[in-house]
Amino acid sequence: MKRTLSSSSGSDLEEDHILTQIKEVKLKLDCNLYLYDAHVELISLTRQVGDIHEARKARSTMADIFPLSEKLWLEWIQDERTLSQDLSSLFERAVQDYISVPLWLEYVQFAVDNMSNDFEYPRAIYEKAIVAVGLHTSEGTLMWNSYREFENAIFVSLKEVQDSNPNDTDIASQVEIQYERIIKLFKRQLSIPLIGHEQAFIDYQAFLNLDLTEDSLPSYILATKRLEPMLLFEQQLSMQANEETYQNYVKFLLEQKEDSTVIDILYQRAIATFPLSTDLWTQYLSFLSSNFSSVKLVLLKGHEQAVRNCPWMPEFWISYCQTLERLLEPHDKIITTFERALSDNYTEGNSYFHVWRAYCDYFHRKASRKTSGEAELEDLRALFCRARIFLKTNFPKITDFIDSLNCYEASVEARFYDSISKARTLWNDVMTRHGNQCEYWLQYIELERNFGELSNCRKLFFMSINSVNDDPDKICSSFLQFEREQGTLESYLVAAKKCSAQLDRIKERRQKASEKTVNKRQQKYSKTEHRQTMYPKENTERDRSAKRRKMEVPSYVFFTEESSSKTKCSTGATVTEIKPHAMSKKKIDSKKLEVNEENTIFVSNLASDTDEDQLHKLFSQCGQVADVRLIKKFGGKFGTNVYAYVEFTTSEPTVEALKLDHTVLNSRAIYVSSCNADRQNKYNNKATVFVTNVAHDLSERDLEDIFKEVDQVKAVRLVRNKKGRSKGFAYIEYDTESSARAAVFQLNDREMAGKNIKVAISKPPASKELPVAQKKDPFTRDVHMKETNLPKASPRRALTLDAAKSATTSSDSDIAVTKKSNDEFRQMFLKH
């Protein structure tokens, strides 16, 4: 059955186009089922063509993977009303995802419409709604009012029957019961800090037909006092709901020792607004474990919501499984949850390892129980094997995962299976990669000491003292302590002799390495001294500065039209000859320019023919320009460098000026940024994602529109060349690390402008700082300095020095370099 859901049916051509889009979206989901936006798009397209059955199928698939928003659930319920009369199961699913007063109002209205003559069914739904959203500070009053209206309607109908039959005691009794029920509802509502409870107190007086004072209802006075400080936070949330306000709100309620159920509702409101915030979910789960540790329903619901909203967080899955185990849930349910955790696509191998290890922990605890048998031990061994195969297959280069599991399994084999031989096999495999590390040897020896033989411990000690290089003193000390406790005098003396000899060898080896390092530095210094002798340079600062003054072109000067003249070059073209302005004869240090940072912007990547008038005209559209300082640097590493400071009379125009970033001026895209004296942008790399394979025609606004679907975007940096064209990659910065991780999970491989973008956490290479030169004798420098930090001569330079050296040793008067054959040059290159 098909039903038109859109406002207009559209033409056949449009419908064919929509059907084509549906096929394309389905293909995307076949490749990656975790594309949230693709699911939403598929639901929207199927509703447009009126295929309600396909829309139902698309919604069911999405609901199995992701929690649906309030809007999606309300649309689904609206569509299903025309096909089905029983929507109870659908409503039950809807209210489980997020806290939503509108959804509960729809649910109770559905219950009222389908109650027949049974008042208990809608009354039960109302009670469930009150538990779920009755403490919602800003919207809970709506649910309470609806509940009272329902009960009041029953009371009015009973009153009418009583008036018709005044002698009917049965009806009189029902009227009395209903009257008391409404009184209790009023009192329950007035004892809760809710916005709008003043009107509820007025309605209470009207129902009783009495002029009551607030003192007659102490619970109402207490609720009013509790509400007063909460109104400030509620006002802030009504104007702009942000995560920080919610966290401050929760912190305040905790300090005030507010009721745990009120804080729980507030956490649910925050999560409904920011469902991808891992910080919020972490705090919420910790709150539930502390305050609802024995409330099974609340704990399990909170963890289920957490893993559905943030499935990329292994910590949430592990906490969920441990909670199930603590609450003595069925074994099959715990296994299913672990398998769900392993089926998610994590961004790092470390996440899989933690889940596998927690999985093994569960089986280990299960096998350790007194009631366990051989079957549990075999299951544990099989799980270790599964985990090892999975990690080897998917992360073959990260051997630490395998080694950690091997050490774990070795302990299990020795303790539960009494299979020390299997444990040794596992440890021997580990030691092939960690044989030079003291801690691994000590763990291996401890296992052998507890479950094996002392003679094998002694063998391992002898092997370790010849292998360990990170902490030989500790392994030797442990060996001697072992012999004191378990050995004889002869074995102790042998161990002491072995350890002493090994430590002497290590000391001698270190001394030789130190001397070798010093010798290399001496040779390096001798070569430098020789090079200075062969190719003398200015030896004094005075000579160097004099030559620099003679040859130096000013680093930058200010220009005016009067200081330039036009000349003809040999090709006939007109060339502008730039002369420094008379006022700029005195050299000015650009680093010491006084800049009012609040009113000034920094403009770079300017063309060499840019003048101050052009900049003044460009930025005058943003506001009144007070000054333009154009700076040009000649003869730098990258040629002429032109940039400027544009100062406004006030700070307001700088906001509009920043929007002119990448504007083309004189055939070059200029860069406009806030003026900062050091101009060192400090980015939070962990909260930034690196986006590649970006279509060249996309702008910063296009990227922001896509990435703000996850969370509010703090900054977008689309990397461009000097002509303003995109290089195909960008950096997107969020406020929190959790938002960046959510962006990787949701937007990786998303299609944009015909290309699938790649999204990953930004990991820029560490800056390489050159060692600071120190004025001290090179022979006394730190012998532990890494040799790779020293500057290395280029091959061409090295050959020249060797040739010069050979020339000076052969003849003091003849400095000419002897010509060499091709074979001799080849031999020299091989030496270097």
C-alpha positions in Angstrom: 0.0 0.0 0.0 1.3 3.4 -0.9 0.3 6.8 0.5 1.4 10.2 -0.6 3.1 11.9 2.4 4.5 15.1 0.7 2.4 18.1 0.0 2.4 17.5 -3.8 2.6 14.3 -5.7 5.2 15.6 -8.2 5.7 14.6 -11.8 6.7 11.1 -12.9 10.1 12.5 -13.8 10.6 13.7 -10.3 9.5 10.4 -8.9 11.9 8.5 -11.1 14.7 10.8 -9.9 13.8 10.1 -6.3 13.7 6.3 -7.0 17.2 6.6 -8.4 18.4 8.5 -5.3 16.9 5.7 -3.2 19.0 3.1 -5.0 22.1 5.2 -4.6 21.5 5.6 -0.8 20.9 1.9 -0.4 24.2 1.1 -2.2 25.9 3.4 0.3 24.3 1.6 3.2 25.3 -1.8 1.8 28.9 -0.6 1.9 28.7 1.0 5.3 25.6 0.4 7.5 26.8 3.0 10.1 26.1 6.1 8.0 23.6 8.0 10.1 22.8 10.7 7.5 22.2 8.1 4.8 19.6 6.4 7.0 17.8 9.7 7.5 18.0 10.5 3.8 16.5 7.1 2.9 13.6 7.5 5.3 12.9 11.0 3.8 13.0 9.7 0.2 10.7 6.8 0.9 8.2 9.1 2.5 8.3 11.4 -0.5 7.3 8.6 -2.9 4.6 7.5 -0.4 6.0 4.0 0.1 5.1 3.5 3.7 6.3 -0.1 3.8 9.8 0.8 2.6 9.8 3.7 5.1 8.9 1.3 7.9 11.7 -1.0 6.8 14.2 1.8 6.7 13.2 3.1 10.1 13.4 -0.4 11.7 16.9 -0.9 10.3 18.0 2.5 11.6 16.4 2.0 15.0 18.3 -1.3 15.4 21.6 0.6 15.0 21.0 4.2 16.2 18.7 5.8 18.7 16.1 7.9 16.8 15.5 11.6 17.5 12.2 12.9 18.8 11.3 14.2 15.3 11.9 10.9 13.6 9.8 9.0 16.2 6.9 11.4 15.9 6.9 11.1 12.1 7.0 7.3 12.3 4.1 7.2 14.7 2.1 9.6 12.5 2.6 7.4 9.5 1.7 4.2 11.3 -1.6 5.5 12.7 -3.2 5.0 9.2 -2.0 1.4 9.0 -2.2 0.0 12.5 -4.4 0.4 15.5 -2.0 -1.1 18.0 0.9 1.2 18.4 1.8 0.3 22.0 5.0 -1.6 21.1 6.1 1.3 18.8 5.5 3.8 21.6 7.4 1.7 24.1 10.4 1.7 21.7 10.1 5.4 21.1 10.3 6.5 24.7 13.4 4.4 25.4 15.8 6.4 23.2 15.7 9.9 24.7 13.7 11.8 27.3 10.8 13.5 25.4 7.7 15.1 26.9 6.0 15.4 23.5 6.4 11.7 22.9 4.9 10.8 26.3 2.0 13.1 25.6 1.3 11.3 22.4 1.6 8.0 24.1 -0.9 8.9 26.9 -3.3 10.4 24.3 -3.1 7.1 22.4 -3.9 5.2 25.6 -6.9 7.5 26.4 -8.3 7.1 22.8 -8.1 3.3 23.1 -9.1 2.7 26.7 -12.7 1.5 26.0 -14.3 1.4 29.5 -11.1 0.5 31.3 -9.5 3.5 33.0 -6.6 1.5 34.4 -4.8 1.1 31.1 -4.3 4.9 30.5 -3.8 5.4 34.2 -0.8 3.0 34.1 0.7 4.7 31.1 0.3 8.1 32.9 2.1 6.7 35.9 5.0 5.5 33.7 5.1 8.9 32.1 5.3 10.7 35.4 8.2 8.5 36.4 10.0 9.2 33.1 9.4 13.0 32.7 7.4 14.2 35.8 10.6 15.7 37.3 11.4 17.6 34.1 11.9 21.0 35.5 10.8 23.0 32.5 8.3 20.7 30.8 7.1 18.3 33.5 4.1 20.5 34.3 2.6 19.6 31.0 2.5 16.0 31.9 1.1 16.6 35.3 -1.7 18.9 33.9 -2.6 16.3 31.4 -2.8 13.6 34.1 -5.0 15.8 36.3 -7.3 16.7 33.3 -7.8 13.0 32.6 -8.7 12.2 36.3 -10.8 15.3 36.5 -12.8 14.2 33.4 -13.6 10.9 35.1 -14.5 12.8 38.3 -17.0 15.0 36.4 -18.6 12.1 34.7 -19.1 10.2 38.0 -20.5 13.4 39.6 -23.1 13.6 36.9 -24.1 10.0 37.4 -24.3 10.6 41.2 -26.6 13.6 40.6 -28.9 11.4 38.6 -28.8 8.7 41.3 -28.4 10.3 44.6 -29.2 7.2 46.6 -26.6 5.0 44.8 -24.0 4.3 47.5 -21.7 2.6 45.0 -21.5 5.8 42.8 -21.0 7.9 45.9 -18.0 5.7 47.0 -16.4 6.0 43.5 -16.9 9.8 43.6 -15.1 10.0 46.9 -12.2 7.8 45.8 -11.8 9.8 42.6 -11.9 13.1 44.6 -9.1 11.8 46.9 -7.1 10.6 43.8 -7.1 14.2 42.4 -6.1 15.6 45.7 -3.1 13.3 45.9 -2.1 14.3 42.3 -2.1 17.9 43.3 0.0 17.3 46.4 2.5 15.1 44.4 2.9 17.8 41.8 3.2 20.7 44.3 6.0 18.9 46.1 8.3 18.9 43.0 10.3 22.0 41.8 8.7 22.6 38.5 8.3 25.8 36.4 4.6 26.7 36.5 3.8 25.2 39.9 2.4 28.5 41.1 -0.6 28.0 38.7 -0.9 24.5 39.9 -1.3 25.9 43.5 -4.1 28.2 42.2 -5.8 25.3 40.5 -5.6 23.4 43.7 -7.3 26.1 45.6 -10.0 26.3 43.0 -10.6 22.5 43.1 -11.0 22.6 46.9 -13.0 25.8 46.6 -10.9 27.2 49.5 -8.6 30.2 50.0 -5.5 28.4 51.2 -2.2 29.9 52.3 1.1 28.5 51.3 1.9 27.7 55.0 -0.9 25.1 54.8 1.2 23.1 52.4 4.8 22.8 53.6 5.9 20.7 50.7 5.0 23.4 48.3 7.1 26.0 50.2 10.1 23.6 50.2 9.7 23.0 46.4 9.5 26.8 45.8 12.8 27.3 47.6 14.5 24.5 45.7 13.2 26.0 42.4 14.5 29.5 42.9 18.3 28.9 42.3 17.4 26.5 39.4 15.5 29.2 37.5 18.8 30.9 36.5 20.1 27.8 34.8 16.8 27.1 33.2 16.8 30.6 31.8 20.3 30.1 30.3 19.2 26.8 28.7 16.1 28.4 27.2 18.2 31.1 25.5 21.1 28.9 24.4 21.5 25.3 25.5 25.2 24.3 25.6 27.1 21.5 27.2 28.9 23.7 29.7 25.7 25.1 31.1 24.3 21.6 31.6 27.5 20.5 33.4 27.4 23.6 35.7 23.8 22.9 36.4 24.5 19.3 37.4 27.5 20.4 39.5 25.2 22.9 41.3 22.5 20.3 42.1 25.2 17.9 43.4 26.6 20.5 45.7 23.0 21.3 46.9 22.5 17.6 47.5 19.4 17.6 45.3 17.4 14.5 44.9 19.1 11.9 42.7 16.1 11.4 40.5 16.0 15.2 39.7 19.7 15.0 38.7 19.1 11.9 36.6 16.4 13.7 34.6 18.7 16.7 34.1 21.4 14.3 32.8 18.9 12.8 30.4 18.0 16.2 29.1 21.6 17.1 28.5 22.2 13.8 26.7 19.1 14.3 24.5 20.6 17.6 23.4 24.2 16.4 23.1 24.0 12.7 22.4 27.5 12.3 21.1 29.3 13.9 24.0 31.4 11.2 25.5 32.3 13.4 28.5 28.6 13.7 29.4 28.0 10.0 29.0 31.1 9.2 31.2 29.8 11.4 33.9 26.3 10.1 33.6 27.3 6.4 33.9 29.5 7.2 36.9 26.6 9.0 38.5 24.3 6.0 37.9 26.8 3.6 39.4 27.2 5.7 42.5 23.5 6.6 43.1 21.5 3.8 41.5 23.8 0.8 42.0 20.9 -1.5 43.1 18.3 -0.2 40.6 18.7 -2.7 37.8 16.3 -1.1 35.3 18.0 2.4 35.5 21.5 1.0 35.3 20.9 -1.2 32.3 18.9 1.4 30.5 21.6 4.0 31.0 24.4 1.7 29.7 22.3 0.6 26.7 21.7 4.2 25.7 25.4 4.9 26.1 26.6 2.2 23.7 23.9 3.0 21.2 24.9 6.7 21.1 28.6 6.2 21.3 29.4 2.7 20.0 33.0 3.7 19.3 33.8 3.9 23.0 35.1 0.6 24.3 35.0 1.9 27.9 31.2 2.1 27.7 30.9 -1.5 26.3 33.2 -2.9 29.1 31.3 -1.0 31.8 28.0 -2.4 30.3 29.2 -6.0 30.4 30.6 -5.6 33.9 27.3 -4.2 35.1 25.4 -7.1 33.6 27.8 -9.5 35.4 27.4 -7.7 38.7 23.6 -7.7 38.4 23.7 -11.5 37.8 22.2 -11.2 34.3 22.1 -14.4 32.2 25.3 -15.7 30.7 23.9 -15.6 27.2 23.0 -11.9 27.5 26.6 -11.0 28.6 28.1 -13.0 25.8 25.8 -11.3 23.3 26.8 -7.9 24.6 30.5 -8.7 24.3 30.0 -9.9 20.7 28.1 -6.6 19.9 31.1 -4.7 21.3 33.5 -6.6 19.1 31.4 -6.1 16.0 31.7 -2.3 16.1 34.3 -0.6 13.9 36.8 1.1 16.3 39.3 3.6 15.0 42.2 2.1 16.9 43.5 -1.4 17.6 43.9 -0.6 21.3 40.1 -0.4 21.6 39.7 -4.0 20.3 42.4 -5.2 22.7 40.7 -3.7 25.7 37.4 -5.3 24.8 39.0 -8.7 24.2 40.9 -8.5 27.5 37.6 -7.7 29.4 36.0 -10.6 27.6 38.8 -12.9 28.8 38.4 -11.4 32.3 34.8 -12.4 32.4 35.5 -16.0 31.4 38.4 -16.1 33.8 36.2 -15.1 36.7 33.6 -17.6 35.6 36.2 -20.4 35.4 37.5 -19.5 38.8 34.3 -20.2 40.6 34.0 -23.4 42.7 31.1 -24.6 40.7 33.0 -24.4 37.4 34.2 -27.4 35.5 36.3 -28.4 32.6 33.9 -26.9 30.1 34.5 -23.4 31.5 38.2 -23.8 31.3 38.0 -25.0 27.7 35.9 -22.0 26.9 38.5 -19.7 28.4 41.3 -21.4 26.4 39.2 -21.1 23.2 38.5 -17.4 23.8 42.3 -16.7 24.3 42.9 -18.4 20.9 40.1 -16.4 19.2 41.5 -13.1 20.6 45.0 -13.9 19.5 44.0 -14.8 16.0 41.8 -11.7 15.6 44.6 -9.4 16.8 47.3 -11.1 14.7 45.1 -10.9 11.6 43.9 -7.3 12.0 46.9 -5.7 13.7 50.0 -7.8 12.8 52.5 -5.0 13.4 51.4 -4.3 17.0 52.8 -7.3 18.9 52.3 -5.8 22.4 48.6 -6.9 22.2 49.6 -10.5 21.6 52.3 -10.5 24.2 49.9 -9.2 26.9 47.4 -11.9 26.1 50.2 -14.5 26.1 51.3 -13.5 29.6 47.7 -13.6 30.8 47.1 -17.0 29.3 50.3 -18.4 30.7 49.2 -17.5 34.2 45.8 -19.2 33.5 47.5 -22.3 32.1 49.8 -22.6 35.1 47.1 -21.9 37.7 44.0 -23.7 36.4 45.3 -26.3 34.0 48.6 -27.2 35.9 50.2 -27.0 32.5 53.5 -25.3 33.2 54.9 -26.5 29.9 52.2 -24.6 27.9 52.9 -21.6 30.1 56.6 -21.8 29.3 55.9 -22.0 25.6 53.8 -18.9 25.7 56.5 -17.0 27.7 59.3 -18.1 25.4 57.3 -16.6 22.5 57.1 -13.3 24.5 60.8 -13.3 25.3 61.7 -13.5 21.6 60.6 -9.9 21.4 61.3 -8.6 25.0 64.4 -10.6 26.0 66.3 -7.4 26.7 63.7 -6.0 29.2 64.1 -6.7 32.9 60.4 -6.6 33.9 59.5 -9.4 31.5 62.2 -11.6 32.8 61.1 -11.0 36.4 57.5 -11.9 35.6 58.6 -15.0 33.8 60.8 -16.1 36.7 58.0 -15.3 39.2 55.6 -17.6 37.3 58.2 -20.4 37.2 58.9 -19.9 40.9 55.2 -20.2 41.9 54.2 -23.1 39.6 57.4 -24.6 38.3 60.8 -25.7 39.5 63.5 -23.8 41.3 66.2 -25.2 39.0 64.4 -23.6 36.0 64.2 -20.3 37.9 68.0 -20.5 38.2 68.4 -21.2 34.5 66.2 -18.2 33.6 68.3 -16.0 35.9 71.5 -17.0 34.2 69.9 -16.3 30.8 68.5 -13.0 31.9 71.7 -11.5 33.2 73.3 -12.0 29.8 70.3 -10.5 27.9 68.9 -7.6 30.0 70.3 -4.2 29.0 67.7 -1.7 30.4 68.2 -2.5 34.1 71.0 -5.0 34.6 71.5 -3.9 38.3 67.9 -4.9 39.2 68.0 -8.3 37.5 71.4 -9.1 39.3 70.0 -7.9 42.6 66.9 -10.2 42.1 69.2 -13.1 41.3 71.2 -12.7 44.4 68.1 -12.3 46.6 66.7 -15.5 45.0 69.9 -17.4 45.9 69.8 -16.1 49.5 66.3 -17.4 50.0 66.4 -20.6 47.9 70.0 -21.5 47.2 73.1 -22.8 48.9 76.3 -21.0 49.7 77.9 -22.5 46.6 75.1 -21.4 44.3 75.1 -18.0 45.9 78.8 -17.5 45.3 78.4 -18.7 41.7 75.6 -16.2 41.1 77.6 -13.4 42.7 80.5 -14.1 40.5 78.4 -14.2 37.4 76.6 -11.0 38.3 79.8 -9.2 39.1 81.5 -10.2 35.9 78.4 -9.2 33.8 78.2 -5.8 35.5 81.9 -5.2 34.9 81.4 -6.1 31.2 78.5 -3.7 31.0 80.4 -1.0 32.7 83.4 -1.5 30.3 81.0 -1.5 27.3 79.4 1.8 28.4 82.8 3.4 29.0 84.0 2.4 25.5 80.8 3.8 24.0 81.3 7.0 25.8 84.9 7.3 24.6 83.8 6.5 21.1 81.3 9.3 21.2 83.9 11.7 22.5 86.3 10.7 19.8 83.7 11.2 17.1 83.1 14.7 18.4 86.8 15.4 18.5 87.1 14.3 14.9 84.2 16.4 13.9 85.7 19.4 15.6 89.1 18.8 13.9 87.4 18.7 10.5 85.6 21.9 11.2 88.8 23.6 12.3 90.6 22.3 9.2 87.8 23.6 6.9 88.0 27.0 8.5 91.8 27.0 7.8 91.4 26.0 4.2 88.5 28.3 3.5 89.0 31.3 5.8 86.1 33.6 6.5 85.6 36.7 8.5 86.8 35.8 12.0 85.5 38.8 13.9 82.0 40.1 14.4 83.3 43.5 13.3 84.4 42.2 9.9 81.2 40.4 9.4 79.0 43.3 10.4 81.1 45.7 8.2 80.6 43.4 5.1 76.9 43.1 5.9 76.5 46.8 6.1 78.1 47.1 2.7 76.1 44.5 0.9 72.9 44.5 2.8 69.6 45.6 1.3 67.2 46.9 4.0 64.9 44.1 5.2 61.8 46.1 4.4 60.9 49.7 3.7 57.7 51.7 3.3 56.8 52.9 -0.2 54.9 55.8 -1.6 54.0 56.8 -5.2 56.4 59.7 -5.1 59.3 57.4 -4.4 58.9 55.2 -7.5 59.9 56.0 -11.1 59.3 54.1 -14.3 62.2 52.9 -16.6 62.5 50.9 -19.7 64.2 47.5 -19.6 66.1 45.9 -22.5 62.9 44.1 -23.7 61.0 47.3 -24.0 58.7 46.6 -21.0 58.0 49.3 -18.5 59.5 48.5 -15.0 58.7 50.3 -11.9 61.8 51.2 -9.9 61.0 51.4 -6.2 63.0 53.8 -4.0 62.7 53.9 -0.2 60.7 56.7 1.3 62.7 59.5 2.9 61.2 58.8 6.2 62.3 55.1 6.1 66.0 55.6 5.9 66.3 54.5 9.5 65.9 50.8 9.7 62.9 49.7 11.7 62.5 46.3 13.4 59.2 44.8 12.4 59.1 42.6 15.5 59.0 45.8 17.6 56.2 47.5 15.7 53.6 48.7 18.2 50.3 47.2 17.2 46.8 47.6 18.8 45.8 44.0 18.4 42.1 44.5 19.2 41.7 47.0 16.3 44.2 45.5 13.8 44.2 42.6 11.3 47.2 40.9 9.7 47.2 40.6 5.9 49.7 38.2 4.2 50.4 36.6 0.8 50.2 40.0 -0.9 51.5 40.5 -4.4 54.7 42.5 -4.8 52.8 45.3 -6.7 50.3 45.8 -3.9 50.2 49.3 -2.5 48.6 50.9 0.6 45.8 52.6 -1.3 44.5 49.2 -2.6 44.4 47.8 0.9 42.8 51.0 2.3 40.1 50.8 -0.4 39.5 47.0 0.1 39.1 47.2 3.9 37.2 50.5 4.1 34.1 48.6 3.2 34.4 46.9 6.7 34.7 50.2 8.6 36.9 53.3 9.1 40.5 52.5 8.5 42.9 54.4 10.8 46.2 53.2 9.3 47.7 50.8 6.8 51.3 49.6 7.3 52.7 47.8 4.3 55.9 45.8 4.8 58.1 44.3 2.1 61.0 42.0 2.7 63.5 41.4 -0.1 66.0 38.6 -0.7 64.5 36.1 1.7 64.5 32.4 1.4 61.2 32.5 -0.6 61.9 35.7 -2.5 60.0 39.0 -1.7 57.6 38.7 1.2 54.9 41.3 1.4 52.4 41.7 4.2 50.6 44.4 6.0 48.9 45.6 9.2 45.5 47.2 8.8 44.3 49.2 11.8 40.7 50.3 12.3 39.5 53.1 14.6 37.5 50.5 16.6 37.5 46.8 17.1 34.1 46.0 15.5 35.2 46.2 11.8 37.8 43.5 12.4 35.0 40.9 12.5 33.8 41.8 9.0 37.4 42.1 7.8 38.2 38.5 8.7 35.4 37.5 6.3 37.6 38.8 3.4 40.1 36.0 4.0 41.1 34.4 0.6 39.8 37.4 -1.3 41.7 37.8 -4.6 43.8 41.0 -4.9 46.2 41.5 -7.8 45.7 37.9 -8.9 46.6 36.5 -5.5 44.4 35.2 -2.7 45.2 37.2 0.4 45.2 35.8 3.9 43.4 37.8 6.6 43.8 36.8 10.2 43.6 38.3 13.7 46.6 40.3 14.6 48.8 38.6 17.2 52.3 39.6 18.1 53.7 36.1 18.0 51.1 34.8 15.5 51.4 31.3 17.0 48.1 29.5 16.5 47.5 27.0 19.3 45.3 24.2 18.2 44.0 21.3 20.2 45.1 18.5 17.9 43.1 15.9 19.8 39.9 17.9 19.2 40.8 18.4 15.5 40.2 16.1 12.6 42.2 15.9 9.4 40.1 15.7 6.3 41.6 14.5 3.0 40.3 13.9 -0.5 38.3 17.1 -0.4 36.9 18.3 -3.7 38.7 21.4 -4.9 35.5 23.4 -5.5 34.3 23.0 -1.8 34.6 26.0 0.5 35.1 26.4 4.2 31.3 27.0 4.6 30.5 23.7 2.8 32.8 21.8 5.2 31.4 23.6 8.2 27.8 22.7 7.1 28.7 19.0 7.0 30.8 18.8 10.1 28.5 20.8 12.3 26.1 17.9 12.1 28.2 16.2 14.7 28.7 19.2 17.0 29.4 22.9 16.9 32.5 23.6 14.8 35.1 25.8 16.4 37.3 26.4 13.3 37.7 25.3 9.7 41.1 25.5 8.0 41.0 24.6 4.3 44.6 24.6 3.1 45.1 26.6 -0.1 48.0 27.5 -2.3 49.1 31.1 -2.9 46.6 31.5 -5.7 43.8 30.6 -3.4 43.0 27.2 -4.8 42.3 24.4 -2.4 45.0 21.7 -2.0 42.4 19.0 -1.2 42.7 18.7 2.6 41.5 20.6 5.6 41.5 20.7 9.4 38.2 20.8 11.4 38.5 21.8 15.0 35.8 21.1 17.7 35.6 22.2 21.3 36.0 18.7 22.7 37.9 15.5 21.8 34.7 13.5 21.9 33.2 15.5 19.1 36.3 14.9 17.0 36.1 11.1 17.6 32.4 11.2 16.8 33.1 13.0 13.5 35.6 10.3 12.5 33.0 7.6 13.3 30.1 9.3 11.4 31.7 11.2 8.5 34.6 9.1 7.4 34.0 8.0 3.8 31.1 10.4 3.4 30.5 11.5 -0.2 31.0 15.2 -0.9 30.9 16.8 -4.3 31.5 13.4 -6.0 34.5 12.4 -3.7 34.5 10.3 -0.6 36.3 12.3 2.1 38.7 10.6 4.6 38.4 11.8 8.2 40.9 11.0 10.9 42.2 12.5 14.2 44.8 15.1 13.4 48.3 13.9 14.3 50.8 16.5 13.0 54.4 15.6 13.0 56.4 16.9 15.9 58.4 20.0 15.2 62.1 19.4 14.7 64.0 21.9 16.7 67.7 22.3 15.9 70.0 22.1 18.9 71.0 25.4 20.3 74.7 26.2 19.8 76.6 26.7 23.0 79.8 28.5 23.4 81.9 26.0 25.1 84.7 23.6 24.3 83.5 20.9 22.0 85.5 18.2 23.8 83.6 18.8 27.1 80.1 18.4 25.5 77.6 15.9 26.9 78.7 12.5 25.7 75.1 11.3 25.8 74.0 13.7 23.1 72.5 11.8 20.2 74.8 11.8 17.2 71.8 12.3 14.9 71.4 15.8 16.3 74.7 16.9 14.9 74.8 18.8 11.5 76.0 16.6 8.7 78.1 17.9 5.7 76.6 17.3 2.3 78.4 14.7 0.1 79.7 17.4 -2.3 81.2 19.4 0.6 82.7 16.2 2.2 84.4 15.3 -1.0 85.9 18.8 -1.3 87.3 18.6 2.2 88.9 15.2 1.7 90.5 16.4 -1.5 91.8 19.5 0.2 93.2 17.4 3.0 95.0 15.1 0.7 96.4 18.1 -1.2 97.8 19.7 1.9 99.4 16.5 3.2 101.1 15.8 -0.1 102.5 19.3 -0.7 102.3 22.5 1.3 102.9 24.7 -1.7 100.6 23.0 -4.1 97.0 23.3 -3.1 95.4 22.1 -6.3 93.2 19.1 -6.1 94.4 16.0 -7.9 92.0 14.7 -10.5 90.5 11.3 -9.8 89.2 8.6 -12.0 85.6 7.4 -12.1 86.5 4.3 -10.2 88.2 6.3 -7.5 85.2 8.5 -7.1 83.0 5.4 -6.8 85.3 4.1 -4.0 85.0 7.4 -2.1 81.2 7.4 -2.3 81.2 3.9 -1.0 83.2 5.0 2.0 80.8 7.7 2.8 
